[in-house]
Amino acid sequence: MSDKVVKIGGASGYWGDTALGPKQLIRHGGVDYLILDYLAEITMSILAKARSRDPEAGYATDFIDRVMKPWVREIADKRIRVIANAGGVNLQACRRALEAVAEEAGVTLKIGTVEGDNLLDRADELRDKGLREMETGAAMPDTVMSVNAYLGAFPIAAALDAGADIVVTGRCVDSALAVGPLIHEFGWKPEDYDRLAAGGLVGHLIECGAQTSGGNFTDWQDTEDGWENTGFPIAEVSADGSFVLTKPPETGGLVSPLTAGEQMLYEIGDAHSYILPDVICDFTRVTMEQVGEDRVLIKGARGREPTASYKVSATYLGGFACIGSFVIVGRDAAARARRMGEAIRNRASAMLEDEGLQAFTKSDLQVIGAEAMFGDHARPEALQAREVVLRLGVHHPRKEGVELFSKEFVGAALSMSPAVTGVTPGRPRPSPVVGLFSGLINKDQVPVTVKVGGDPVALPQACQQGPGQPQPAEELEPPDVIGGATVSIPLIRLAVARSGDKGNYANIGVIARDPRFFDVIRAALTPERVKACFSGLTRGKVTAHPLPGIHGINFLLAESLDGGGVSSLHLDPQGKTYSQVLLELEIPVPEQEARSWGLL
């Protein structure tokens, strides 16, 4: 086995991420590759709309303005190769902008592009072929704003093989940004499933930027002193796929099995069958070991044959939304806020009827400051808060409907509760509701082209079309918990957690702080108990996926996000806060063990 180590830095987790990541990793990271993730489903619709107005728009301009312009010379001098999905829906315009930046800086860079993900021109064809929504079986909407397939890593590797210094893609799975360089560097083949799964884990851990190196960590007190300069992640990868996760020296944050473990569980669903285009990953036996300060050795990912399909996501206009907010202060503030929200909604609904407009398709009212996210489990004292925010949102098929709501929301300021002030000046702004449609398409229906310097290059295979399918994980032995008296202890004393979204599913990953706690947590956190914790939010089934390698459990909560994304009126449409709600849950711990573990 080669002793070669490839260093990949994750510099951006979304379009809008801080410019600190590229600076750290280019100046002080000693990286071979810099990867930047910019795209989400809503981003694709925004970029498609931008391109419809300007043929040179439609890509992530932050990549040009905040990364390449300030750093292109140093990137070239240090021979750092850059992989970014910044191409959006206009790869060639992004390439031309990159060429202009390089020319202005007086450097020569070979720029590669991966094309084929944008299927908008084929929307009618896909609809006619019966493309269906993965979860509901619904037909594809008649009018769509964007349609993109999630491509894999081998086209990126082909661009690097052809000498590209910068590779820009449209939609691909986020982890492909890291797997592509590893295929190129180590010569991994489509059948190297374990290594491809390990590379997928590398990409998954670093594609969210600092979220794996101390950002958003449960134990925030351990990292707060360095928040001004939170370190961005670096993966030092060996040929067998094992890697050390670290960060640049003298930066804030923290790299530990718990920070890395939180990110591994973030938004992966079933860790035994985490599906990527090139491989089906099994992360259930992954292990993490602290091998130095801010250095964690990660290994044990396994892979199986990939599926025959690419995931395809389309966005479409699903009506209009408007969300208004008021601050309400003083005695009975929470009760006044709730009643005022109800009255505004009732008044606006009556006016819709008077004007011959249909009713709001949905609405949602929250009182922020009275533990809205805790629902039925809010503390009684929270309802006595003396300063709260009324948040009221509505959806309507027509813009006129939400414009009426906007006017009437502000129009209530002098006719209802006392002690009301605005959060922002003026009326709340109506906005389009962008719906998400996700389906599956056979890989052979998606031609992929790789170009370097604008010229096509060889692509032996874009993605293996395999027979793979999700498989149930082997069941663990029942939790081994001693009997006798128990004491109630908040889950946060025994575990850390992180949460996010998978469409309309909330995803909560829980990791035992100590392996000794794992069985107690497993016994207490049944799917039924977790659903009860979110009784006001979760309408569907809760599924638990254990990961014994890191002593963790990943929970999927169906129908928990009001549709999710920008189609949701939920206070937390991406499920980011659910982990903290769950960590407040008190669970039974055998008293004898609680004492021996120092929990009492």
Long-range contacts (C-beta under 8 A, 24 or more apart in sequence): 1-238, 1-239, 1-240, 2-186, 2-238, 2-239, 3-238, 4-185, 4-186, 4-238, 4-239, 5-236, 5-237, 5-238, 6-32, 6-33, 6-181, 6-182, 6-185, 6-186, 6-236, 6-237, 7-31, 7-32, 7-33, 7-234, 7-235, 7-236, 7-237, 8-32, 8-33, 8-34, 8-35, 8-178, 8-181, 8-182, 8-202, 8-206, 8-234, 8-235, 8-237, 9-33, 9-34, 9-35, 9-206, 9-232, 9-233, 9-234, 9-235, 10-35, 10-37, 10-178, 10-205, 10-206, 10-207, 10-208, 10-209, 10-212, 10-232, 10-233, 10-234, 10-235, 11-35, 11-36, 11-67, 11-209, 11-232, 12-36, 12-37, 12-38, 12-62, 12-67, 12-84, 12-209, 13-37, 13-207, 13-208, 13-209, 13-210, 13-211, 14-38, 14-40, 14-208, 14-209, 15-39, 15-40, 15-43, 15-60, 15-62, 16-62, 17-209, 19-66, 19-67, 19-70, 20-229, 20-230, 20-232, 21-209, 21-210, 21-232, 22-66, 22-67, 22-71, 23-71, 24-229, 24-231, 24-232, 24-248, 24-251, 25-232, 25-234, 25-248, 26-71, 26-74, 26-75, 26-78, 26-80, 27-74, 28-248, 28-249, 28-250, 28-251, 29-232, 29-234, 29-248, 31-80, 31-234, 32-80, 32-81, 32-181, 32-185, 33-80, 33-81, 33-82, 33-83, 33-178, 33-181, 34-75, 34-80, 34-81, 34-82, 34-83, 35-82, 35-83, 35-84, 35-177, 35-178, 35-181, 35-203, 35-206, 35-207, 36-63, 36-67, 36-82, 36-83, 36-84, 36-85, 36-86, 36-177, 37-84, 37-85, 37-174, 37-177, 37-207, 37-208, 37-209, 38-62, 38-63, 38-84, 38-85, 38-86, 38-88, 39-85, 39-88, 39-170, 39-171, 41-313, 41-315, 41-434, 41-436, 41-565, 42-315, 42-434, 42-565, 42-566, 43-88, 44-88, 44-89, 44-145, 44-146, 44-148, 44-171, 44-313, 44-315, 45-145, 45-146, 45-315, 45-434, 47-88, 47-89, 47-90, 47-146, 48-89, 48-120, 48-145, 48-146, 48-315, 49-145, 51-89, 51-90, 55-90, 55-93, 56-90, 56-93, 56-96, 57-90, 57-93, 58-88, 58-89, 58-90, 58-93, 59-86, 59-87, 59-88, 59-89, 59-90, 59-91, 59-93, 59-94, 59-97, 59-168, 60-84, 60-85, 60-86, 60-87, 60-88, 60-94, 62-86, 63-94, 63-168, 64-94, 64-97, 64-98, 64-101, 68-98, 68-101, 68-102, 68-166, 69-101, 72-101, 72-102, 72-105, 72-107, 72-109, 73-105, 73-106, 73-107, 76-102, 76-105, 76-107, 76-108, 76-109, 76-165, 81-160, 81-164, 81-165, 81-166, 81-167, 81-181, 82-165, 82-166, 82-167, 83-156, 83-166, 83-167, 83-169, 83-177, 83-178, 83-180, 83-181, 84-166, 84-167, 84-168, 84-169, 84-177, 85-168, 85-169, 85-170, 85-171, 85-172, 85-174, 85-177, 86-168, 87-113, 87-114, 87-168, 87-169, 87-170, 88-170, 89-118, 89-120, 89-146, 89-148, 89-170, 91-115, 91-168, 91-169, 91-170, 94-168, 95-168, 95-454, 98-166, 98-168, 109-165, 109-166, 110-163, 110-164, 110-165, 110-166, 110-452, 110-453, 111-164, 111-165, 111-166, 111-167, 111-168, 111-452, 111-453, 112-159, 112-160, 112-162, 112-164, 112-166, 112-167, 112-168, 112-450, 112-451, 112-452, 112-453, 112-457, 113-159, 113-167, 113-168, 113-169, 113-450, 113-451, 113-452, 114-151, 114-155, 114-156, 114-159, 114-167, 114-168, 114-169, 114-170, 114-172, 114-448, 114-449, 114-450, 115-170, 115-448, 115-449, 115-450, 115-451, 116-149, 116-151, 116-155, 116-446, 116-447, 116-448, 116-449, 116-462, 117-148, 117-149, 117-150, 117-151, 117-169, 117-170, 117-171, 117-172, 117-446, 117-448, 118-146, 118-147, 118-148, 118-170, 118-171, 119-147, 119-148, 119-149, 119-312, 119-441, 119-446, 120-144, 120-146, 120-147, 120-148, 122-147, 123-147, 123-314, 126-312, 126-439, 126-441, 131-312, 131-439, 131-441, 132-439, 133-437, 133-438, 133-439, 134-311, 134-438, 134-439, 134-440, 135-438, 135-503, 135-504, 138-437, 140-314, 140-437, 140-439, 141-314, 141-316, 141-435, 141-437, 143-316, 143-317, 144-314, 144-315, 144-316, 144-437, 145-314, 145-315, 145-316, 145-317, 145-434, 146-313, 146-314, 146-315, 147-312, 147-313, 147-314, 148-312, 148-313, 148-314, 149-310, 149-311, 149-312, 149-441, 149-446, 150-277, 150-310, 150-311, 150-312, 150-313, 151-176, 151-277, 151-310, 151-446, 151-448, 151-462, 151-463, 152-176, 152-179, 152-276, 152-277, 152-278, 152-462, 152-463, 153-179, 153-180, 153-182, 153-183, 153-196, 153-199, 153-277, 153-278, 154-180, 154-183, 154-190, 154-278, 154-459, 154-460, 154-461, 154-462, 154-463, 155-180, 155-448, 155-450, 155-459, 155-462, 156-180, 156-181, 156-183, 156-184, 157-181, 157-183, 157-184, 158-450, 158-457, 158-458, 158-459, 158-460, 159-450, 159-451, 159-452, 159-457, 160-184, 161-457, 162-450, 162-452, 162-457, 162-458, 163-452, 164-452, 171-313, 172-277, 173-203, 173-276, 173-277, 174-203, 174-204, 174-207, 175-199, 175-200, 175-201, 175-202, 175-203, 175-204, 175-207, 175-276, 176-203, 176-276, 176-277, 176-278, 177-203, 177-207, 178-202, 178-203, 178-206, 178-207, 178-235, 179-203, 179-278, 182-237, 182-241, 186-239, 190-278, 190-461, 190-463, 190-464, 191-464, 192-303, 193-279, 193-280, 193-302, 193-303, 193-304, 193-305, 194-241, 194-301, 194-302, 194-303, 195-239, 195-240, 195-241, 195-303, 196-276, 196-278, 196-279, 196-303, 197-241, 197-279, 197-280, 197-281, 197-282, 197-283, 197-301, 197-302, 197-303, 198-240, 198-241, 198-242, 198-243, 198-299, 198-301, 198-303, 199-237, 199-241, 200-274, 200-276, 200-278, 200-279, 200-281, 200-301, 200-303, 201-241, 201-264, 201-281, 201-283, 201-286, 201-298, 201-301, 202-235, 202-237, 202-241, 202-243, 204-263, 204-264, 204-266, 204-268, 205-233, 205-235, 205-245, 205-260, 205-263, 205-264, 205-298, 206-233, 206-234, 206-235, 206-245, 208-263, 208-266, 209-233, 210-253, 211-263, 211-266, 212-245, 212-255, 212-259, 212-260, 212-262, 212-263, 213-245, 213-247, 213-253, 213-254, 213-255, 213-259, 213-294, 214-247, 214-252, 214-253, 214-254, 214-255, 214-259, 215-253, 216-262, 216-498, 217-254, 217-258, 217-259, 217-262, 217-496, 218-258, 218-262, 218-492, 218-496, 218-497, 218-498, 218-579, 218-583, 219-258, 219-496, 222-254, 223-252, 223-253, 223-254, 225-252, 226-251, 226-252, 226-253, 227-252, 228-252, 231-255, 231-294, 240-299, 241-299, 241-301, 242-297, 242-298, 242-299, 243-297, 243-298, 243-299, 244-291, 244-295, 244-296, 244-297, 244-298, 245-295, 245-296, 245-298, 246-294, 246-295, 246-296, 247-294, 253-294, 254-294, 255-294, 255-295, 255-296, 256-290, 256-294, 256-296, 257-288, 257-289, 257-290, 257-296, 257-550, 258-496, 258-511, 258-513, 260-288, 260-296, 260-298, 261-288, 261-496, 261-509, 261-511, 261-550, 261-552, 262-496, 262-497, 262-498, 262-509, 262-511, 263-498, 264-509, 264-547, 264-550, 264-552, 265-498, 265-507, 265-509, 265-510, 265-511, 265-547, 265-552, 265-554, 266-498, 266-500, 266-507, 266-509, 267-500, 267-501, 267-502, 267-507, 268-507, 268-509, 268-554, 269-502, 269-505, 269-507, 269-545, 269-554, 269-556, 270-470, 270-473, 270-543, 270-545, 270-554, 270-556, 271-545, 271-547, 271-554, 272-471, 272-472, 272-473, 272-545, 273-470, 273-471, 273-473, 275-306, 275-307, 275-311, 275-470, 276-306, 277-306, 277-310, 277-443, 277-463, 278-306, 278-463, 278-464, 279-303, 279-304, 279-305, 279-306, 280-304, 280-305, 280-306, 280-307, 280-468, 280-469, 280-470, 282-473, 283-547, 283-549, 284-473, 284-545, 284-546, 284-547, 284-548, 284-549, 285-548, 285-549, 286-547, 286-549, 286-550, 287-549, 287-550, 288-550, 300-549, 304-468, 304-471, 305-464, 305-466, 305-467, 305-468, 306-463, 306-464, 306-465, 306-466, 306-468, 307-466, 307-467, 307-468, 307-469, 308-442, 308-443, 308-465, 308-466, 308-467, 309-440, 309-441, 309-442, 309-443, 310-440, 310-441, 310-442, 310-443, 310-446, 310-463, 311-438, 311-439, 311-440, 312-438, 312-439, 312-440, 312-441, 313-436, 313-437, 313-438, 314-436, 314-437, 314-438, 314-439, 315-434, 315-435, 315-436, 315-437, 316-434, 316-435, 316-437, 317-432, 317-433, 317-434, 317-435, 318-395, 318-433, 318-434, 318-435, 318-567, 319-361, 319-395, 319-396, 319-397, 319-398, 319-432, 319-433, 320-395, 320-396, 320-397, 320-398, 320-399, 320-401, 320-402, 320-430, 320-431, 320-432, 320-433, 321-393, 321-394, 321-395, 321-402, 321-430, 321-431, 321-432, 321-433, 321-566, 321-569, 322-393, 322-394, 322-402, 322-403, 322-405, 322-406, 322-409, 322-428, 322-429, 322-430, 322-431, 323-391, 323-392, 323-393, 323-394, 323-428, 323-569, 324-391, 324-392, 324-393, 324-405, 324-406, 324-409, 324-410, 324-427, 324-428, 325-389, 325-390, 325-391, 325-392, 325-422, 325-423, 325-424, 325-428, 326-389, 326-390, 326-413, 326-420, 326-421, 326-422, 326-423, 327-387, 327-388, 327-389, 327-390, 327-420, 327-421, 327-422, 327-423, 328-387, 328-388, 328-389, 328-390, 328-417, 328-419, 328-420, 329-386, 329-387, 329-419, 329-421, 330-386, 330-418, 330-419, 331-386, 333-369, 333-385, 333-386, 333-387, 333-388, 333-419, 334-367, 334-369, 334-370, 334-382, 334-383, 334-384, 334-385, 334-388, 335-383, 336-417, 336-418, 337-367, 337-370, 337-388, 337-389, 337-390, 337-417, 338-365, 338-367, 338-390, 339-416, 339-417, 340-390, 340-412, 340-416, 340-417, 340-420, 341-365, 341-367, 341-390, 341-391, 341-392, 343-412, 343-416, 344-392, 344-408, 344-409, 344-412, 344-416, 345-392, 345-394, 347-408, 347-412, 348-394, 348-404, 348-405, 348-408, 348-409, 351-404, 351-408, 352-396, 352-401, 352-404, 355-400, 355-404, 357-396, 357-398, 357-400, 357-401, 357-404, 358-396, 358-397, 358-398, 358-401, 360-394, 360-395, 360-396, 360-401, 360-405, 361-395, 361-396, 361-397, 362-394, 362-395, 362-562, 362-569, 363-392, 363-393, 363-394, 363-395, 363-569, 364-392, 364-393, 364-562, 364-569, 364-570, 364-571, 365-390, 365-391, 365-392, 365-393, 366-390, 366-391, 366-392, 366-571, 367-391, 368-571, 372-571, 373-537, 373-571, 373-572, 373-577, 373-578, 373-581, 374-581, 374-584, 375-534, 375-535, 375-536, 375-537, 376-535, 376-536, 377-533, 377-535, 377-536, 377-581, 389-423, 391-571, 393-569, 394-569, 395-433, 395-569, 399-430, 402-430, 403-430, 406-430, 433-566, 433-567, 434-565, 434-566, 434-567, 435-563, 435-567, 436-503, 436-564, 436-565, 436-567, 438-503, 473-545, 473-546, 476-522, 476-546, 476-548, 479-518, 479-519, 479-520, 479-522, 479-523, 480-519, 481-519, 481-520, 481-523, 481-590, 482-590, 482-592, 482-593, 483-590, 484-590, 484-591, 484-592, 485-590, 485-591, 485-592, 486-588, 486-589, 486-590, 486-591, 487-588, 487-589, 487-591, 487-594, 487-600, 488-586, 488-587, 488-588, 488-589, 489-586, 489-587, 489-589, 489-594, 489-599, 490-583, 490-584, 490-585, 490-586, 490-587, 491-521, 491-524, 491-525, 491-582, 491-583, 491-584, 491-585, 491-586, 491-587, 492-583, 492-584, 493-599, 494-520, 494-521, 494-587, 494-589, 494-599, 495-521, 495-583, 496-583, 497-579, 497-580, 497-582, 497-583, 498-579, 499-575, 499-576, 499-577, 499-578, 499-579, 499-582, 500-574, 500-575, 500-576, 501-561, 501-564, 501-565, 501-573, 501-574, 501-575, 502-556, 503-561, 503-564, 503-565, 504-558, 504-559, 504-560, 504-561, 504-562, 504-563, 504-564, 505-540, 505-556, 505-557, 505-558, 505-559, 505-560, 505-561, 505-564, 506-534, 506-537, 506-538, 506-556, 506-557, 506-560, 506-561, 506-575, 506-578, 507-554, 507-555, 507-556, 507-557, 507-575, 508-554, 508-555, 508-557, 508-575, 508-578, 508-579, 508-582, 509-552, 509-553, 509-554, 509-555, 509-579, 510-552, 510-553, 510-554, 510-555, 510-579, 510-582, 511-550, 511-551, 511-552, 512-551, 512-552, 514-597, 515-551, 516-593, 516-597, 517-551, 517-597, 518-548, 518-551, 520-587, 520-589, 520-590, 520-593, 521-553, 521-587, 522-546, 522-553, 524-587, 524-588, 525-553, 525-555, 525-587, 527-555, 529-585, 530-555, 530-557, 530-582, 531-557, 533-581, 533-582, 533-585, 534-560, 534-578, 534-581, 534-582, 537-570
